[in-house]
Each structure stands twice: as structure tokens, then as C-alpha cells.
């Protein structure tokens, strides 16, 4: 399923180490993103399942229509050129 967004969007949770790492990576490089906490925002968990076919965080949605789940820093560098 493709979900179109205008800017980088992350679905995750504060307790998730991969979500914390991805956010830190983006913040250190000054890359703007929109954060959605699946524990605090109604419907966020359901959207993650709908987009991925299963529950997996962090889920990153990119403006080009692509998505990444649990990306490594190296994968983010390759995707964002950062």
C-alpha cells in the first residue's frame, strides 16, 4: 500500500530503540520530519498495520511514496543522501 505524504513522516513509540535512533539520526542532520507516537495518537497503530500488513516500528513514509521500516543509519544515509 502506498501512502502519499508531503514530507518525511515517522510512526513509532518513545520506548522503541530503533525509533529513538532514527529520530536522533535525522535531528543530528537537521532533517525535518513529522512524528506520530503510536501509543498516544488514535489511529496511528492501525495506519502502521495498514501500510505494512503487520505491526512494525519505526515506519518512515517519504514524499516520493516509498516507505522504510526499522531502517539502519546506513539505509537512511543511502535514501536521504545525508
GIWOJO-V725468 format. One record per backbone hydrogen bond with DSSP energy under -0.5 kcal/mol. NH is the residue of the N-H (numbers start at 1). CO is the residue of the C=O. E is the energy in kcal/mol with one decimal. If there is no record, write none. Layout:
nh->NH co->CO e->E
nh->NH co->CO e->E
This chain:
nh->4 co->2 e->-0.5
nh->9 co->61 e->-2.3
nh->10 co->34 e->-3.1
nh->11 co->59 e->-2.6
nh->12 co->10 e->-0.5
nh->12 co->36 e->-2.3
nh->16 co->13 e->-1.4
nh->17 co->15 e->-0.6
nh->20 co->16 e->-2.3
nh->21 co->17 e->-2.4
nh->22 co->18 e->-2.4
nh->23 co->19 e->-2.4
nh->24 co->20 e->-2.4
nh->25 co->21 e->-2.6
nh->26 co->22 e->-2.3
nh->27 co->23 e->-2.8
nh->28 co->24 e->-2.6
nh->29 co->25 e->-0.9
nh->30 co->27 e->-1.2
nh->31 co->26 e->-2.7
nh->32 co->30 e->-0.6
nh->34 co->8 e->-2.2
nh->35 co->33 e->-0.5
nh->36 co->10 e->-2.4
nh->38 co->12 e->-3.2
nh->38 co->36 e->-0.6
nh->40 co->37 e->-0.8
nh->41 co->37 e->-2.2
nh->42 co->40 e->-0.6
nh->44 co->41 e->-1.9
nh->45 co->41 e->-0.5
nh->47 co->43 e->-2.1
nh->48 co->44 e->-2.1
nh->49 co->45 e->-2.1
nh->50 co->46 e->-2.5
nh->51 co->47 e->-2.8
nh->52 co->48 e->-2.3
nh->53 co->49 e->-2.6
nh->56 co->54 e->-0.7
nh->58 co->11 e->-0.7
nh->59 co->11 e->-2.3
nh->60 co->58 e->-0.5
nh->60 co->68 e->-3.4
nh->61 co->9 e->-3.0
nh->62 co->66 e->-2.8
nh->65 co->62 e->-2.1
nh->68 co->60 e->-2.2
nh->70 co->58 e->-2.5
nh->76 co->72 e->-2.1
nh->77 co->73 e->-2.4
nh->78 co->74 e->-2.2
nh->79 co->75 e->-2.4
nh->80 co->76 e->-3.0
nh->81 co->77 e->-2.2
nh->82 co->77 e->-0.5
